[in-house]
Amino acid sequence: MRRGNLPFKHKFELLPEGGAHVIGKMIKLFKVKEKQREIAENANGRAPVRKQSAGELRLHKDISELNLPKTTTISFPNGKDDLMTFEVTIRPDEGYYLMGVFVFTFQVSPMYPHDAPKVKCKTKVYHPNIDLEGNVCLNILREDWKPVLNINTVIYGLHHLFTEPNYEDPLNHDAAAVLRDNPKQFETNVKRAISGGYVGSLFFQKCVQH
């Protein structure tokens, strides 16, 4: 598939003041608790706690420095002991997908940042760049990934897919063809899908925020 470079010409609104600070405090708390547990287990004669991989250390740094769009939240369903698996929820406030709620899972390898995170969309969505199995077509998750990129970059890339879906780089070829040939029909199909209904023979669960 042909992919262009991800543009960053758009201005994104950031979290309310203090949002990144809250995430930083959360990561510091996780580290303090981990150190306390290590001390306690060593005092009890247990084996030392496993050392964190370089990928985990880099991920902790990336998360503590997140500067998310206001439409985006991050959560850790497995708790503080597993920061390598987390979910990102995007609620677009403009474009075709306005009012929708879309959840992505991130699985980060110990080889991060040399390996890109694995990202899938949990929400079934009618989108030219996301297929019905949740695979995401985003250049920086594949051939354009570089170790200098980070989780924040990926989240902004996902956000961009909802503000400017790209019919030239499709995973869902039917959706891409409709966007290319009949944008008004594409808009109708997206609204039908996120409101809960059929697009052709495919049924989509409602994913509109209240």
BELGI-V217650 format. One record per backbone hydrogen bond with DSSP energy under -1.0 kcal/mol. NH is the residue of the N-H (numbers start at 1). CO is the residue of the C=O. If there is no record, write none. Layout:
nh->NH co->CO
nh->NH co->CO
This chain:
nh->15 co->68
nh->19 co->16
nh->22 co->18
nh->23 co->19
nh->24 co->20
nh->25 co->21
nh->26 co->22
nh->27 co->23
nh->28 co->24
nh->29 co->25
nh->30 co->26
nh->31 co->27
nh->32 co->28
nh->33 co->29
nh->34 co->30
nh->35 co->31
nh->36 co->32
nh->37 co->33
nh->38 co->34
nh->39 co->35
nh->40 co->36
nh->41 co->37
nh->42 co->38
nh->43 co->39
nh->44 co->40
nh->45 co->42
nh->46 co->41
nh->57 co->53
nh->58 co->54
nh->59 co->55
nh->60 co->56
nh->61 co->57
nh->62 co->58
nh->63 co->59
nh->64 co->60
nh->65 co->61
nh->66 co->63
nh->70 co->13
nh->72 co->69
nh->73 co->89
nh->75 co->87
nh->79 co->76
nh->82 co->79
nh->86 co->106
nh->87 co->75
nh->88 co->104
nh->89 co->73
nh->90 co->102
nh->91 co->71
nh->98 co->95
nh->99 co->92
nh->100 co->97
nh->101 co->207
nh->102 co->90
nh->104 co->88
nh->105 co->120
nh->106 co->86
nh->107 co->118
nh->108 co->84
nh->112 co->109
nh->114 co->111
nh->118 co->107
nh->120 co->105
nh->121 co->134
nh->122 co->103
nh->123 co->103
nh->127 co->125
nh->130 co->127
nh->131 co->135
nh->134 co->131
nh->137 co->129
nh->141 co->138
nh->142 co->139
nh->144 co->139
nh->145 co->142
nh->149 co->146
nh->154 co->150
nh->155 co->151
nh->156 co->152
nh->157 co->153
nh->158 co->154
nh->159 co->155
nh->160 co->156
nh->161 co->157
nh->163 co->159
nh->164 co->160
nh->171 co->128
nh->172 co->128
nh->176 co->172
nh->177 co->173
nh->178 co->174
nh->179 co->175
nh->180 co->176
nh->181 co->177
nh->182 co->178
nh->186 co->182
nh->187 co->183
nh->188 co->184
nh->189 co->185
nh->190 co->186
nh->191 co->187
nh->192 co->188
nh->193 co->189
nh->194 co->190
nh->195 co->191
nh->196 co->193
nh->197 co->204
nh->199 co->202
nh->202 co->199
nh->204 co->197
nh->207 co->194
nh->209 co->99
